[in-house]
Amino acid sequence: MNALLTRAIDLARVDSPSARTICVDFDGVIHPEGPWDGGRLRGAPLPGAVERIRALLDGGWRIVVFTARGGEHHEAVAHYLGHHIDRKVIVLPGAETNYWETEHLILVTNVKPGAIVYLDDKGETFTGWPTALAGLPDSPDDLPRDAFPPRRRPGPWRAWWRQRPSRTLSPRLARKR
């Protein structure tokens, strides 16, 4: 089993919201670096980017596209992605992107939220789309069933408190009646 699949299973076992999220850098991974024209993006996406992102979205992965460019360029990035990938793209400020939990939508931000992996041309993990995410299934639903714990609802705080062993109060903290 490769390291990425192992990480996916480990995050799923602890029921982390980041277990279904993939972060992808915009410049150099989806879009060739540089061809901006007065705030408008020019140039076709890198080969394989559109098809792979569509497949990941269709499989149920949550996609966050991050860029180091300032917030004034996020709408242009969202428009470019919406045009080429043909999916709904939204822009949110950083505080709202801690975890991206909406399927079939692409989020554009300059903040990296919790995710299973970050594809970035400046990092060592991205060398091209043919090898990107090798070993990861097309859908998180294809992970082994035992990877996800059964959902359980935590009891109310008071029920937890009552189940604690009996406590003794310090004589100085005893309540007056």
LUMNUTOR-201621 format. One record per residue: residue number from 1; residue in one letter; x, y, z of N, C-alpha, C in turn. Coordinates in Angstrom, 1 decimal. Each point is the difference from the previous one (the first is absolute). Layout:
BEGIN
  resi  resn    n.xx    n.yy    n.zz   ca.xx   ca.yy   ca.zz    c.xx    c.yy    c.zz
   NUM     a       X       Y       Z       X       Y       Z       X       Y       Z
...
This chain:
BEGIN
  resi  resn    n.xx    n.yy    n.zz   ca.xx   ca.yy   ca.zz    c.xx    c.yy    c.zz
     1     m     0.9    -1.2     0.0    -0.9     1.2     0.0     0.9     1.2     0.0
     2     n    -0.3     1.0    -0.8     0.8     1.2    -0.1    -0.3     1.0     1.1
     3     a     0.8     1.0     0.2    -0.1     0.9     1.2    -1.3     0.8    -0.1
     4     l    -0.4     0.4    -1.2    -1.2     0.9    -0.2    -1.2    -0.8     0.4
     5     l    -0.1    -1.2    -0.4    -1.2    -0.9     0.3     0.0    -0.2     1.5
     6     t     1.2    -0.3     0.6     0.1    -0.2     1.5    -0.5     1.2     0.7
     7     r     0.4     1.2    -0.4    -0.4     1.3     0.6    -1.5     0.1    -0.1
     8     a    -0.6    -0.3    -1.2    -1.5     0.1    -0.2    -0.7    -0.9     1.0
     9     i     0.5    -1.2     0.2    -0.7    -0.9     0.9     0.2     0.4     1.4
    10     d     1.1     0.5     0.4     0.2     0.5     1.4    -0.9     1.2     0.3
    11     l    -0.1     0.9    -0.9    -0.8     1.2     0.2    -1.5    -0.4     0.1
    12     a    -0.4    -1.0    -0.9    -1.4    -0.4     0.0    -0.3    -0.8     1.3
    13     r     0.9    -0.7     0.6    -0.2    -0.7     1.2    -0.2     0.9     1.2
    14     v     0.6     1.1     0.0    -0.2     1.0     1.1    -1.2     1.0    -0.3
    15     d    -0.6    -0.3    -1.2    -1.2     0.8    -0.4     0.4     1.5    -0.1
    16     s     1.2     0.3    -0.6     0.4     1.3    -0.2    -0.7     0.6    -1.2
    17     p    -0.5     1.3     0.1    -0.6     0.6    -1.2     0.9     0.2    -1.2
    18     s     1.3    -0.1     0.3     1.0     0.2    -1.1     0.2    -1.3    -0.8
    19     a    -0.7    -1.1     0.5     0.2    -1.3    -0.7    -0.5    -0.1    -1.4
    20     r    -0.9     0.9    -0.4    -0.6     0.0    -1.3     0.4     1.3    -0.8
    21     t     1.0     0.7     0.5     0.3     1.3    -0.7     1.4    -0.1    -0.6
    22     i     0.1     0.5    -1.3     1.3     0.1    -0.7     0.2     1.4    -0.4
    23     c     1.2     0.6     0.4     0.3     1.4    -0.3     1.0     0.0    -1.2
    24     v    -0.3     0.8    -1.0     0.7     0.1    -1.2     0.5     1.5    -0.2
    25     d     1.3     0.2    -0.2     0.5     1.3    -0.3    -0.5     0.4    -1.4
    26     f    -0.2     1.3    -0.2    -0.5     0.4    -1.3     1.1     0.2    -1.0
    27     d     0.9     1.0     0.3     1.1     0.3    -0.9     1.1    -1.1     0.0
    28     g     0.2    -0.6    -1.2     1.0    -1.0    -0.2    -0.5    -1.4     0.1
    29     v    -1.3    -0.2     0.5    -0.6    -1.3     0.1    -1.2    -0.1    -0.8
    30     i    -0.9     1.0     0.0    -1.2     0.0    -0.8     0.3     0.9    -1.2
    31     h     0.5     1.2     0.3     0.2     1.0    -1.0     1.5     0.3    -0.2
    32     p     0.5     0.1    -1.2     1.5     0.3    -0.2     0.3     1.4     0.7
    33     e     1.1     0.0     0.7     0.4     1.2     0.7     0.2     1.2    -1.0
    34     g    -0.5     1.2     0.5     0.4     1.2    -0.7    -1.0     0.6    -1.0
    35     p    -0.7    -0.7    -0.8    -0.8     0.8    -1.0    -1.2     0.7     0.5
    36     w     0.2     1.0     0.8    -1.1     0.9     0.5     0.0     1.2    -0.9
    37     d    -1.2     0.5    -0.3    -0.1     1.2    -0.9    -1.0     1.0     0.7
    38     g     0.6     0.9     0.8    -0.9     1.0     0.6    -1.0    -0.7     0.9
    39     g     0.3    -1.0     0.8    -0.9    -0.6     0.9    -0.8    -1.2    -0.7
    40     r     0.1    -0.1    -1.3    -0.6    -1.1    -0.7     1.0    -1.1    -0.3
    41     l    -0.5    -1.2     0.2     0.9    -1.2    -0.2     0.0    -0.4    -1.5
    42     r     1.1    -0.3    -0.5     0.1    -0.5    -1.4     0.7    -1.3     0.0
    43     g    -0.2    -0.8    -1.0     0.6    -1.3    -0.2    -0.9    -1.1     0.5
    44     a     0.2    -1.2    -0.7    -0.8    -1.1     0.4     0.6    -0.7     1.2
    45     p    -0.9    -0.8     0.7     0.5    -0.7     1.2     1.1    -1.0    -0.4
    46     l     0.8    -0.4     0.9     1.1    -1.0    -0.2    -0.7    -1.3    -0.4
    47     p     0.7    -0.8    -0.9    -0.6    -1.2    -0.5    -0.4    -1.0     1.2
    48     g    -1.2    -0.5    -0.1    -0.5    -0.9     1.0    -0.7     0.6     1.2
    49     a     0.2     1.3     0.3    -0.5     0.6     1.2    -1.5     0.0     0.0
    50     v    -0.6     0.5    -1.1    -1.5     0.1     0.0    -0.6    -1.4     0.1
    51     e     0.4    -1.0    -0.7    -0.6    -1.3     0.1     0.2    -0.7     1.3
    52     r     1.2     0.2     0.7     0.2    -0.6     1.3    -0.8     0.7     1.0
    53     i    -0.1     1.3     0.0    -0.8     0.7     1.0    -1.5    -0.3    -0.1
    54     r    -0.5    -0.1    -1.3    -1.4    -0.4    -0.2    -0.2    -1.4     0.6
    55     a     0.9    -1.0    -0.3    -0.2    -1.3     0.6     0.1    -0.1     1.5
    56     l     0.8     0.8     0.6     0.1     0.1     1.4    -1.3     0.6     0.6
    57     l    -0.5     1.0    -0.6    -1.3     0.6     0.5    -1.1    -1.0    -0.2
    58     d    -0.1    -0.6    -1.1    -1.1    -1.0    -0.3     0.1    -1.2     1.0
    59     g     1.2    -0.3     0.4     0.2    -1.1     0.9    -0.3     0.3     1.5
    60     g    -0.2     1.3     0.3    -0.4     0.4     1.3     1.1     0.7     0.8
    61     w     1.2     0.2    -0.6     1.0     0.8     0.7    -0.3     1.4     0.1
    62     r     0.4     0.7     1.0    -0.2     1.4     0.2     1.2     0.7    -0.5
    63     i    -0.1     1.0    -0.9     1.2     0.6    -0.7     0.1     1.5     0.5
    64     v     1.2     0.3     0.5     0.3     1.4     0.3     1.2     0.4    -0.9
    65     v    -0.2     1.1    -0.7     1.0     0.5    -0.8     0.6     1.2     0.7
    66     f     1.3     0.0     0.3     0.6     1.1     0.8     1.0     0.7    -0.9
    67     t     0.1     1.3     0.2     1.0     0.8    -0.7     0.6     1.0     0.9
    68     a     1.3     0.3    -0.2     0.7     1.0     0.8    -0.4     1.4    -0.5
    69     r    -0.7     0.1    -1.1    -0.4     1.3    -0.4    -1.0     0.6     0.9
    70     g    -0.1     1.3     0.1    -0.9     0.7     0.9    -1.4    -0.2    -0.3
    71     g    -0.8     0.4     1.0    -1.5    -0.2    -0.2    -0.6     0.7    -1.1
    72     e     0.6     1.0    -0.5    -0.6     0.7    -1.2     0.1    -0.8    -1.3
    73     h     0.8    -1.1     0.0     0.1    -0.9    -1.2    -0.8    -1.2     0.2
    74     h    -0.6    -0.3     1.1    -0.8    -1.2     0.3    -1.2    -0.2    -1.0
    75     e    -0.7     1.1    -0.2    -1.1     0.0    -0.9     0.4    -0.4    -1.4
    76     a     1.1     0.5    -0.5     0.6    -0.4    -1.3     0.3    -1.5    -0.1
    77     v     0.6    -0.5     1.1     0.3    -1.4     0.1    -1.2    -0.8     0.0
    78     a    -1.0     0.4     0.7    -1.3    -0.7     0.1    -0.7     0.0    -1.4
    79     h     0.0     1.1    -0.7    -0.5     0.1    -1.3     0.7    -1.0    -1.0
    80     y     1.3     0.0     0.1     0.8    -0.9    -0.9    -0.3    -1.4     0.3
    81     l    -0.1    -0.4     1.2    -0.3    -1.4     0.4    -1.4    -0.4    -0.4
    82     g    -0.9     0.9     0.2    -1.4    -0.3    -0.4    -0.2    -0.2    -1.5
    83     h     0.8     0.9    -0.7    -0.1    -0.1    -1.5     0.6    -1.3    -0.5
    84     h     1.2    -0.4     0.5     0.7    -1.2    -0.5    -0.5    -1.3     0.6
    85     i    -0.3     0.0     1.3    -0.3    -1.3     0.6    -1.5    -0.2     0.0
    86     d    -0.8     1.1    -0.2    -1.4    -0.1    -0.2    -0.7    -0.5     1.3
    87     r     0.4     0.5     1.1    -0.6    -0.3     1.3    -0.1     1.3     0.8
    88     k    -0.9     0.1     1.0    -0.2     1.2     0.7     1.2     0.2     0.9
    89     v     0.5     1.3     0.0     1.2     0.4     0.8    -0.4     1.1     0.9
    90     i     0.4     0.0     1.2    -0.3     1.1     0.9     1.3     0.5     0.7
    91     v    -0.1     1.2     0.5     1.2     0.6     0.6    -0.5     0.4     1.4
    92     l     0.9    -0.5     1.0    -0.3     0.3     1.4     1.2     0.6     0.7
    93     p    -0.2     0.9     1.0     1.1     0.5     0.7     0.7    -1.1     0.9
    94     g     1.2     0.2     0.4     0.8    -1.0     0.6    -0.7    -0.6     1.3
    95     a    -0.6     0.8     0.8    -0.6    -0.5     1.3    -1.0    -1.1    -0.3
    96     e    -0.7     0.0    -1.1    -1.1    -0.9    -0.3     0.5    -1.3    -0.7
    97     t     1.3    -0.1    -0.2     0.5    -1.1    -0.7     0.8    -1.1     0.8
    98     n    -0.2     0.0     1.3     0.7    -0.9     0.9    -0.1    -1.4    -0.6
    99     y    -1.2    -0.4    -0.3    -0.3    -1.3    -0.6    -1.0     0.2    -1.1
   100     w     0.2    -0.6    -1.1    -0.9     0.2    -1.1    -0.8    -1.3    -0.1
   101     e    -1.3     0.2     0.3    -0.9    -1.2     0.1    -1.1     0.0    -1.0
   102     t     0.2     0.6    -1.2    -1.1     0.0    -1.0     0.5    -0.7    -1.2
   103     e    -0.7    -1.1    -0.4     0.3    -0.7    -1.2    -0.4     0.7    -1.3
   104     h     0.6    -0.3    -1.1    -0.3     0.4    -1.3     0.1     1.5    -0.2
   105     l     0.6     0.7     0.9     0.3     1.4    -0.1     1.5     0.2     0.2
   106     i     0.5     1.0    -0.7     1.5     0.3     0.1     0.1     1.3     0.8
   107     l     0.8     0.0     1.0     0.3     1.2     0.8     1.3     0.6    -0.4
   108     v     0.0     1.3    -0.2     1.2     0.8    -0.2     0.4     0.8     1.2
   109     t     1.2    -0.1     0.4     0.4     0.7     1.2     1.6     0.2     0.0
   110     n     0.5     0.8     0.9     1.4     0.1     0.1     0.5    -0.6     1.4
   111     v    -0.9    -0.7     0.6     0.3    -0.7     1.3    -0.1    -1.5    -0.3
   112     k     0.9    -0.8     0.5     0.0    -1.4    -0.2    -0.8    -0.6     1.2
   113     p    -1.2    -0.5    -0.3    -0.8    -0.7     1.1     0.5    -1.4     0.2
   114     g    -0.5    -0.7     1.0     0.3    -1.4     0.3    -0.3    -0.8    -1.2
   115     a     0.9    -0.9    -0.4    -0.1    -0.8    -1.2     0.8    -1.3     0.1
   116     i    -0.3    -0.9    -0.8     0.8    -1.3     0.0     1.3     0.2    -0.7
   117     v     0.0     0.9    -1.0     1.2     0.3    -0.8     0.0     1.4    -0.6
   118     y     1.1     0.6    -0.2     0.2     1.3    -0.7     0.8    -0.2    -1.2
   119     l    -0.6     0.2    -1.2     0.8    -0.1    -1.2     0.5     1.4    -0.4
   120     d     1.3     0.1     0.0     0.7     1.3    -0.2     1.2    -0.2    -0.8
   121     d     0.2     0.8    -1.1     1.2    -0.1    -0.8     1.2     0.4     0.7
   122     k    -0.1     0.8     1.1     1.2     0.4     0.7     0.4    -1.1     1.0
   123     g    -0.9    -1.0     0.3     0.3    -1.0     0.9     0.6    -1.2    -0.8
   124     e     0.3    -1.1     0.7     0.6    -1.2    -0.6    -1.1    -0.9    -0.5
   125     t    -1.2     0.2     0.4    -1.1    -1.0    -0.3    -0.5     0.1    -1.4
   126     f     0.1     1.1    -0.7    -0.6     0.2    -1.3     1.0     0.0    -1.1
   127     t     0.0    -1.0    -0.8     0.9     0.0    -1.2    -0.7    -0.1    -1.3
   128     g    -1.3    -0.2     0.0    -0.9     0.0    -1.2    -1.3    -0.7     0.3
   129     w    -1.0     0.2    -0.7    -1.3    -0.6     0.2     0.0    -1.5    -0.2
   130     p     0.8    -0.5    -0.9    -0.1    -1.5    -0.2     0.4    -0.8     1.3
   131     t     0.9     0.6     0.8     0.4    -0.7     1.2    -0.6     0.6     1.3
   132     a    -0.7     1.1    -0.1    -0.5     0.7     1.2    -1.1    -0.9     0.6
   133     l     0.0    -0.2     1.3    -1.0    -0.7     0.8     0.0    -1.5    -0.4
   134     a     1.2    -0.5    -0.4     0.0    -1.4    -0.4    -0.3    -0.9     1.3
   135     g    -0.8    -1.0    -0.2    -0.4    -0.9     1.1    -1.2     0.5     0.7
   136     l    -0.5     1.2    -0.2    -1.2     0.5     0.7    -1.2    -0.4    -0.9
   137     p    -1.0    -0.6     0.6    -1.2    -0.4    -0.8    -0.7     1.3    -0.5
   138     d    -0.8    -0.2    -1.1    -0.7     1.1    -0.6    -1.1     0.6     1.0
   139     s    -0.4    -0.8     0.9    -1.1     0.4     1.0     0.4    -0.4     1.4
   140     p    -0.3     0.8     1.0     0.3    -0.4     1.4    -0.9    -1.2     0.4
   141     d    -1.1    -0.2    -0.8    -0.8    -1.1     0.3     0.7    -1.3    -0.3
   142     d     1.1     0.0    -0.8     0.7    -1.2    -0.4     1.0    -0.4     1.0
   143     l     0.2     0.8     1.1     0.9    -0.3     1.0    -0.6    -1.2     0.8
   144     p     0.8    -0.8     0.6    -0.5    -1.2     0.8    -1.1     0.5     1.0
   145     r    -1.0    -0.8     0.1    -1.2     0.4     0.8     0.5     0.1     1.5
   146     d     1.0    -0.7     0.4     0.4     0.1     1.4     0.8     1.3     0.3
   147     a     0.3     0.7    -1.1     0.7     1.3     0.2    -0.8     1.0     0.7
   148     f    -1.3     0.0    -0.2    -0.8     1.0     0.6    -0.7    -0.6     1.2
   149     p     0.1     0.7     1.2    -0.6    -0.5     1.2    -1.5     0.2    -0.1
   150     p    -0.8    -0.9     0.7    -1.4     0.3     0.1    -0.3     1.3     0.6
   151     r    -1.0     0.7    -0.5    -0.4     1.3     0.6    -0.7    -0.3     1.3
   152     r     0.4     0.8     1.0    -0.7     0.0     1.3    -0.1     1.4     0.5
   153     r    -1.1     0.2     0.6    -0.3     1.3     0.6     0.5     0.1     1.4
   154     p     0.7     1.0     0.3     0.5     0.2     1.4    -1.2     0.3     0.9
   155     g     0.0    -0.5     1.2    -1.1     0.3     0.9     0.2     1.4     0.5
   156     p    -1.0     0.5     0.7     0.0     1.4     0.5     1.1     0.0     1.1
   157     w     0.5     1.2     0.2     1.1     0.3     1.0    -0.4    -0.5     1.4
   158     r    -1.2     0.2     0.4    -0.5    -0.4     1.4     0.1    -1.5     0.1
   159     a    -0.4    -0.7    -1.0     0.0    -1.5     0.1     1.5    -0.4     0.2
   160     w     0.9     0.6    -0.7     1.4    -0.4     0.1     0.5     0.4     1.5
   161     w    -0.4     1.1     0.5     0.4     0.4     1.3    -0.5    -0.9     1.1
   162     r    -1.2    -0.5    -0.2    -0.6    -0.9     1.0     0.7    -1.4     0.0
   163     q     0.6    -0.4    -1.1     0.6    -1.3    -0.1     1.4     0.0     0.6
   164     r     0.5     1.2     0.4     1.3     0.1     0.5     0.0    -0.6     1.4
   165     p     1.1    -0.6     0.5     0.1    -0.5     1.4    -0.3     1.1     1.0
   166     s    -0.5    -0.4     1.1    -0.3     1.0     1.0     1.2     0.9     0.4
   167     r    -0.3     1.2     0.2     1.1     1.0     0.3    -0.1     0.4     1.5
   168     t     1.0     0.4     0.6     0.0     0.6     1.3     0.5     1.4    -0.2
   169     l    -0.7     0.9     0.7     0.4     1.4     0.0     1.0     0.3     1.0
   170     s     0.9     0.8    -0.2     1.0     0.5     0.9    -0.7     0.7     1.2
   171     p     0.4    -0.2     1.2    -0.7     0.7     1.1    -0.1     1.5    -0.2
   172     r     1.0     0.6    -0.7    -0.1     1.4    -0.2    -1.0     0.4    -1.1
   173     l    -0.3    -1.0    -0.9    -1.0     0.3    -1.0    -1.4    -0.5     0.2
   174     a    -0.2    -0.5     1.2    -1.3    -0.6     0.4    -1.0     1.2    -0.1
   175     r    -1.2    -0.4    -0.5    -1.1     1.0    -0.1    -0.7     0.2     1.3
   176     k    -0.4     1.2     0.3    -0.8     0.3     1.2    -1.4    -0.2    -0.4
   177     r    -0.7    -0.6     0.9    -1.5    -0.2    -0.3    -0.8     0.9     0.9
